[in-house]
Amino acid sequence: MKVSNVIAAILLLTAFAAKAQTGENAIVGKWESDKKDVQLEFFKSGNEYQAKLLWGNKIVENDGKTSKKDVKNPDEKLRSRLIIGIVSVTGLKWDSEEYTGGKIYNPPSGDTYKCKVWVKDGKLYLRGYMGVSLLGQTASFHHLN
């Protein structure tokens, strides 16, 4: 094989990998916040994307492993469930650029917010907000291997 063909193949594979990273399923997988205070696993469920809580410094007991209970949940029936493993992000839909229309449940407060997510340069960004996106906070995440 000629060197020019090898270089062309490498460039093509690199372009394909970059597109895959920013494509519809780029969100799927395990992510840890850059602050290392929460871990989420995003997955596709039907026609939407969701995420479950794998770990968080505010959702475990002092031993760093045992899950706290969902005592602040507005639904009294759910207050005895363990927080680790619950689906806390729901309703995200891919719009060709980012994932929008989602909701994120914050167990430590019992509050639910609107959210959107995007992936850029290998990082996942999750923005939770009330009302409009300008009134919110963004957390950045890196992929967990």
Secondary structure in CASP SS format (residue, H / E / C, confidence):
PFRMAT SS
TARGET T0000
AUTHOR 0000-0000-0000
METHOD secondary structure of the structure
MODEL  1
M C 1.00
K C 1.00
V H 1.00
S H 1.00
N H 1.00
V H 1.00
I H 1.00
A H 1.00
A H 1.00
I H 1.00
L H 1.00
L H 1.00
L H 1.00
T H 1.00
A H 1.00
F H 1.00
A H 1.00
A H 1.00
K H 1.00
A H 1.00
Q H 1.00
T H 1.00
G C 1.00
E H 1.00
N H 1.00
A H 1.00
I H 1.00
V C 1.00
G E 1.00
K E 1.00
W E 1.00
E E 1.00
S E 1.00
D C 1.00
K C 1.00
K C 1.00
D C 1.00
V E 1.00
Q E 1.00
L E 1.00
E E 1.00
F E 1.00
F E 1.00
K E 1.00
S E 1.00
G C 1.00
N C 1.00
E E 1.00
Y E 1.00
Q E 1.00
A E 1.00
K E 1.00
L E 1.00
L E 1.00
W E 1.00
G E 1.00
N C 1.00
K C 1.00
I C 1.00
V E 1.00
E C 1.00
N C 1.00
D C 1.00
G C 1.00
K C 1.00
T C 1.00
S E 1.00
K C 1.00
K E 1.00
D C 1.00
V C 1.00
K C 1.00
N C 1.00
P C 1.00
D C 1.00
E H 1.00
K H 1.00
L H 1.00
R C 1.00
S C 1.00
R C 1.00
L E 1.00
I C 1.00
I C 1.00
G C 1.00
I C 1.00
V E 1.00
S E 1.00
V E 1.00
T E 1.00
G E 1.00
L E 1.00
K E 1.00
W E 1.00
D C 1.00
S C 1.00
E C 1.00
E C 1.00
Y E 1.00
T E 1.00
G E 1.00
G E 1.00
K E 1.00
I E 1.00
Y E 1.00
N E 1.00
P C 1.00
P C 1.00
S C 1.00
G C 1.00
D E 1.00
T E 1.00
Y E 1.00
K E 1.00
C E 1.00
K E 1.00
V E 1.00
W E 1.00
V E 1.00
K E 1.00
D C 1.00
G C 1.00
K E 1.00
L E 1.00
Y E 1.00
L E 1.00
R E 1.00
G E 1.00
Y E 1.00
M C 1.00
G C 1.00
V C 1.00
S C 1.00
L C 1.00
L C 1.00
G E 1.00
Q E 1.00
T E 1.00
A E 1.00
S E 1.00
F E 1.00
H E 1.00
H E 1.00
L C 1.00
N C 1.00
END
